[in-house]
């Protein structure tokens, strides 16, 4: 069961590194690269699937359809960003159940006010802590599987400061969250403070261009952070490489020809040989 597998990964020594998948192909490549699990965030999903920024333009129906396609491409346990649960307490429970039916092992719900935005963007607004506490209680008490791991994320560090963010994290744990995630910490000192304060599996999300310090996984782990999410790294690499490839084509120089994956490498990545073997075993004989 993916949810049980995720909890077993949390119990192992060392940091748990979760690359972010933005589509089914990236999820397959993550598994083929030997990682133990992966993450699906709203920022890369809505960007890759719909070509829009992560500012609340897409809801549960549109995002869950992308998650459905991604989880079918990998057997690894997946941790999903569920935004604010897409409404009130009943919507939160609906979201949790929808993702559990898709096979999601862990998910996080945040206390931003809708329309939400990427946690490292300016202009975030958070709901009253009581509203988020009710969502956490609903999510954890009504989940279909007790193994489903539920993170409570607070975005209060930016608009309200670190002390309020930590107070909220404590309240969300008392409300039943399995763990908490204080988004967009500003310094190593803040990370040390948070790491000492909470005895649960904490999460860090190194984000190039974001406000948090970029450290090595073992450094985050030494500060008290178990799960290291690299949510947008693959998307940023793919976006840049496509921009370069398109410019190369437009220029007519074709200098990048042969520098990408070979035809054989691509067919291997998408499992062509497995499907060819199925065809050979089952196709009618002439």
Buried (B, 14 or more C-beta within 10 A) or exposed (E): EBBBBBBEBBEEEEBBBBBBBBBBBBBBBBBEEEBBBBBBBBBBBBBBBEEEEBBBEBBBEBBBEBBBBBBEBBEBBBBBBBBBBBBEBEBBBBBBBBBBEBBBBBBBBBBBBBEBBBBBBEEBBBBEBEBBBBBBBBBBEBBEEEBBBBBBBBBBBBBBEBEBBBBBBEBBBEBBBBBBBBBBBEEBEBBBBBBEBBEBBBBBBBBEEBBBBEBEBEBBBEBBBBBBBBBBBBBBEBBEEEEEBEEBEEEEEEEBEEEEEEEEEEBBEBEEEEEEEEEEEEEEEE
